[in-house]
Amino acid sequence: MLAKEQFVDKDASQKQQRQTDQLSDENERLRMRLNEANRHNEELLAENERLRRSSSDHSDKFDDAQDDLERAKKELSKVLLQNEELARKLQEYKSVCENYKLELAKYKQR
């Protein structure tokens, strides 16, 4: 009877050891998956940060380009106004010159 109890105890002990080994193996697999997931998460966070900085840089460059465009528009508007003023003055000078030519022609005919 004692031998039977020892055999049953040994069999139960072996079953428990197999279950413990299986749980340990499963635990190791889960630990490795968790580590891999953590590494992947860190990579994604680093990529996210890189993209955020890149986006910020592009946004700053876009803002600078917008400012340059606004300055160019103002300068163009200023130059167009100057051009119109010069064209008006040129027309006045042409008119005055034409009048002088007519007056000179009158004096020459006398």
C-alpha angles and dihedrals in degrees: 000000000000091000090052091052091048090049092049091046090048091048092049090047091051091049090050090048091051090049090047091049091048091049090047091051091047090047090052091050091049091047090052091048090049091051091049091048090050091050090048090048091052090050091051092048090050091048090048091052091047091051091046091053091045091049090049090050091049091047091052091048090048091051090049090050090049090051091049090049092051091049090049091050091051091047091048091050090050092049092048090053090049089049092052091049092049091047089051092049091047090053090050091050091049090051092048091047091050090051090050090050091052091048091048090049089053092050091048091052092055 
